[in-house]
Every structure is written in structure tokens, then in C-alpha cells.
């Protein structure tokens, strides 16, 4: 395969085509937003006769880089995946630590054949709608996002809640605004929890299809955990998704976050997909 010089539209069309009709997108939401190599990321496309067959994103991820690849169906076998992985690894800055995210079984097999080992996994969970209405803890109020007013507080809550998560915890106000714009987020889609008027948590939902919505981010200020606020925010998010006509909801969470996984299970979610992080 040869490296291709493609524009943003061509890359997006390739990724959208791979994602159509599949249970999982070609790239995660974070890597898809960096697909053209912005914000310090490295991106590359390869193919034959000018036709794209593979795309990779190498993104800063805390103290290391995180890699993801998307490949055409004809490359979804161990040999094809390894070829793309070899090309991608050749773009990682010299001596820089890195990991590789993989959800395709063919890519996981290739990585394990290359000596990589699984380090971490995130799971997708789903449930049908409607759900029970939220029961808001005493002293807490839920309201829609106030654009330009709540932004700094939302980012601060997110940073505190995901302090150990180098990707999610690094969200900035600019990224919040940009992702909200790209996903068509309306104020009601981002429910903010307040105590005495000060934001202490939020649940951000977005439509995936006309029938399904996603809890994109849910975060609670660590100082107020243990009061049932997380449960209330999840149910408020599900209420928003159902109110838009959604018949099903989904979310992603770390597989080893037992507290969160158990909460979601109690609220009717069940695991249906997994994405694995591998290290060399």
C-alpha cells in the first residue's frame, strides 16, 4: 500500500462508510475528531491506486500516544491488520511510549501475534427505553446547560471526575464547544446538577440514530459523590433521550470501574461490546 494525501471530506467518507451498518464505529469519537491530525495528533491514510483502504490516528494520551486504525473489510484478517499496524507504528515518534486500541477481533489477534498484551478495556452497555424518572437528591436541582455560562464549571467537574483518565479528563472549553457544535447538542441535551446554584455534575447525551441515543459523558464532582446524584443524572439523561424519540440508550465505561458498571446494571444496562487497549 502507498500513503495517500487526502482531504478531510475524503477521510470522513471512508470512516463513515466503514461505520455504516456496523455495531461499532471505525474510530472512537475522540480519534475521529482528530482524524486529520489536529491538536498534536498524527494521522495517515494508505491505499492502492488512489483508493483509501486504511487510516490511522496517533493521538497524545497523557504521558504517551494512543493509536487506532480503521481498515477496509478486505484487510480484516491477521495479515492485513498487521500490515496496517506496521505502517502506523512507523509513524510513532522515536522512543515515545504508546498503546493501541482495538475492537476488531482480527486486529486483536494481530496485536497478540506481535507480542502486545491487553492493559485495559472499556465496555459498551445498552438498555431499552423508557426508564424510571429521576429521583433528585434533596438540595439538588437539575437544569439545562447554559451555554457560555456553565462551560468553565462543566470542564472543571469533568477534570476532577476523570482525574485518572488522561483522555477524557483533558477536555477543554474549546473542545466542549466544538464537540457540542459537531454533535448538534442542544441545551436540554446537557443536564446540569446544581447545589445552591453551583454546578456539581452533568449528564451529556447525544443522538446516535433516530432510535438510539448515547450518554456521551456523565460526571459528578468528587466532593458530592455518594448522594445518589450519579443515578439521578443517568436517569435524567435517559429521560432526555426518550423525549427525543429514542427507544434505546447506550454508554461506554471502563470495564474495571466496578462501581459504575454495577450502577448501570442496576439501571437496566447490559454489556454488548468491548474495546481493548494493548501495550507492547
C-alpha positions in Angstrom: 0.0 0.0 0.0 1.1 3.6 -0.6 0.5 6.6 1.6 -2.2 8.9 0.3 -2.7 12.6 0.7 -6.4 13.0 1.3 -8.6 15.9 2.5 -10.9 15.9 5.5 -14.0 15.1 3.4 -12.4 12.0 1.8 -11.3 10.7 5.2 -14.7 11.3 6.7 -16.4 9.5 3.8 -14.1 6.5 4.3 -14.8 6.3 8.1 -18.5 6.9 7.7 -18.6 4.1 5.1 -16.9 1.7 7.4 -19.2 2.6 10.3 -22.4 2.3 8.3 -24.5 -0.7 9.4 -21.9 -1.8 12.0 -22.2 -2.2 15.7 -19.1 -0.1 16.4 -17.7 3.0 14.6 -14.5 2.7 12.6 -12.7 5.0 15.1 -13.7 6.1 18.6 -15.3 9.5 18.9 -12.1 11.1 20.3 -9.9 9.7 17.5 -12.5 10.5 14.8 -12.3 14.2 15.9 -8.5 14.0 15.4 -8.7 12.1 12.1 -6.9 14.8 10.1 -4.1 15.2 12.6 -5.1 18.2 14.6 -4.3 19.1 18.2 -0.9 17.3 18.2 -2.2 14.1 16.7 -0.6 12.3 13.8 -2.8 10.9 11.1 -2.2 8.9 7.9 -4.1 7.1 5.1 -2.9 4.3 2.9 -4.4 2.6 -0.1 -3.9 1.3 -3.7 -4.5 3.2 -7.0 -5.5 6.3 -5.0 -8.3 4.4 -3.2 -8.1 4.6 0.6 -8.1 1.3 2.4 -6.7 2.2 5.8 -6.5 5.2 8.1 -4.6 5.6 11.4 -4.6 8.2 14.2 -1.8 8.6 16.7 -3.1 10.9 19.5 -1.4 12.4 22.6 -2.8 10.5 25.6 -1.4 11.8 28.8 2.2 10.8 29.0 2.0 8.6 25.9 0.4 8.2 22.5 -2.7 6.2 21.8 -3.2 4.6 18.4 -6.3 3.5 16.5 -6.6 2.1 13.0 -9.6 1.8 10.6 -9.3 -0.7 7.7 -11.4 -1.7 4.7 -13.2 -5.1 5.1 -10.7 -6.8 2.8 -7.9 -6.1 5.3 -9.8 -7.5 8.3 -7.6 -10.5 8.8 -4.4 -11.0 10.7 -2.0 -10.3 7.8 -3.9 -7.2 6.6 -4.2 -5.8 10.2 -0.5 -6.4 10.8 0.5 -4.6 7.6 -1.5 -1.5 8.7 -0.2 -1.8 12.3 3.4 -1.9 11.0 2.8 1.2 8.9 1.2 3.0 11.8 3.9 2.1 14.3 6.5 3.5 11.9 4.9 7.0 12.5 5.2 6.9 16.3 7.8 9.4 17.4 11.1 7.6 18.2 11.3 6.2 21.8 7.8 7.6 22.7 5.6 5.3 24.8 2.4 4.3 23.2 -0.6 1.9 23.3 -3.0 0.6 20.7 -6.8 0.4 21.0 -8.5 -2.4 19.2 -12.1 -3.7 19.0 -11.9 -5.8 15.8 -11.1 -9.4 16.6 -8.8 -9.5 13.6 -6.8 -6.6 14.9 -6.7 -8.0 18.4 -5.4 -11.3 17.0 -2.7 -9.4 15.0 -1.6 -7.5 18.1 -1.3 -10.6 20.2 0.7 -12.3 17.5 3.0 -9.3 17.5 3.6 -9.7 21.3 1.3 -7.0 22.5 -0.6 -7.6 25.8 -4.0 -6.2 26.9 -3.8 -3.5 29.5 -7.3 -2.1 29.8 -10.8 -2.5 28.4 -13.8 -0.2 28.0 -17.3 -1.8 27.6 -20.4 -0.6 25.9 -23.7 -1.0 27.7 -27.2 -0.7 26.4 -30.8 -0.7 27.6 -34.3 -0.1 26.1 -36.4 3.0 26.9 -38.4 4.4 28.6 -36.7 4.3 32.1 -37.9 5.3 35.5 -38.0 9.1 36.1 -35.1 10.6 38.1 -35.3 11.0 41.8 -33.3 14.1 42.6 -31.5 14.2 46.0 -32.5 16.8 48.5 -30.8 20.1 47.9 -30.0 19.3 44.2 -31.6 20.9 41.2 -31.4 19.7 37.6 -31.5 22.2 34.7 -30.4 22.6 31.1 -26.9 23.7 30.2 -26.4 27.5 29.9 -24.0 28.0 27.0 -21.1 30.3 27.8 -22.1 30.4 31.4 -21.6 26.9 32.6 -18.7 25.9 30.3 -15.9 26.5 32.8 -17.7 24.7 35.6 -18.5 21.7 33.3 -14.9 21.4 32.3 -13.7 21.7 35.9 -16.2 19.0 37.0 -15.1 16.7 34.2 -11.4 17.2 35.0 -12.0 16.4 38.7 -14.2 13.3 38.0 -11.8 11.9 35.4 -8.5 12.9 37.0 -7.1 9.4 36.4 -8.4 9.3 32.8 -5.8 11.0 30.5 -8.1 11.3 27.5 -11.5 12.3 29.0 -10.0 14.3 31.8 -8.2 16.6 29.3 -11.4 18.1 27.8 -11.1 21.9 27.4 -13.8 24.6 27.0 -12.9 24.8 23.3 -13.4 21.1 22.9 -16.7 21.2 24.8 -17.9 23.9 22.5 -16.6 22.2 19.3 -18.0 18.7 20.1 -21.3 20.3 21.1 -21.4 22.0 17.8 -20.5 18.9 15.7 -22.9 16.7 17.6 -25.8 19.2 17.4 -26.0 19.4 21.2 -28.9 21.5 22.4 -29.1 22.9 26.0 -31.6 20.3 27.1 -29.1 17.5 25.9 -26.7 18.5 28.7 -28.4 18.3 32.1 -26.5 20.2 34.8 -26.9 19.4 38.5 -26.5 22.3 40.9 -26.4 22.8 44.7 -27.1 26.3 45.8 -26.9 27.3 42.2 -23.3 26.0 41.7 -22.9 23.2 39.1 -21.7 19.9 40.7 -22.4 17.4 38.0 -23.7 16.9 34.5 -25.0 14.3 32.0 -24.4 15.0 28.3 -26.4 13.0 25.8 -26.4 12.9 22.1 -28.4 11.2 19.3 -26.7 8.3 17.5 -29.6 7.3 15.3 -33.3 8.4 15.3 -34.0 5.4 17.6 -30.9 5.4 19.8 -29.1 8.0 22.0 -25.9 7.9 23.9 -24.8 9.1 27.3 -21.7 10.8 26.0 -20.3 11.9 29.3 -21.6 11.8 32.9 -19.5 13.4 35.7 -20.0 14.2 39.3 -17.8 16.5 41.4 -16.0 14.0 43.8 -16.8 16.0 46.9 -20.6 15.2 46.4 -20.4 11.6 45.4 -22.4 9.0 47.5 -25.6 11.1 47.5 -27.4 9.4 44.6 -26.5 12.2 42.2 -25.0 9.9 39.6 -28.1 7.7 39.4 -30.3 10.8 39.1 -28.2 12.2 36.3 -28.2 8.9 34.4 -32.0 8.7 34.6 -32.3 12.4 33.6 -30.1 11.6 30.6 -32.3 8.6 29.7 -35.4 10.8 30.0 -33.9 13.3 27.5 -33.0 10.6 25.0 -36.5 9.1 25.2 -38.0 12.6 24.9 -36.3 13.0 21.6 -37.9 9.8 20.4 -35.1 7.4 21.4 -36.1 3.8 22.0 -32.7 2.6 23.2 -29.7 4.2 25.1 -26.1 3.3 25.3 -22.9 4.4 27.1 -19.2 3.4 27.4 -17.4 2.8 30.7 -14.1 1.3 32.0 -14.5 -2.4 32.5 -12.7 -2.2 35.8 -14.8 0.6 37.1 -16.9 -1.8 39.2 -18.9 0.9 40.9 -20.1 2.5 37.6 -20.7 -0.9 35.9 -22.8 -2.0 38.8 -24.8 1.2 38.8 -25.6 0.9 35.1 -26.6 -2.8 35.6 -29.0 -1.8 38.3 -30.4 0.8 35.9 -31.1 -1.9 33.3 -28.0 -1.7 31.1 -26.2 -4.8 29.8 -22.8 -5.1 28.2 -22.8 -5.7 24.4 -19.3 -4.6 23.1 -15.7 -4.2 24.3 -12.7 -2.1 23.2 -9.2 -3.2 24.4 -6.1 -1.2 25.0 -2.9 -3.1 24.2 0.7 -2.3 25.2 4.0 -3.5 23.6 
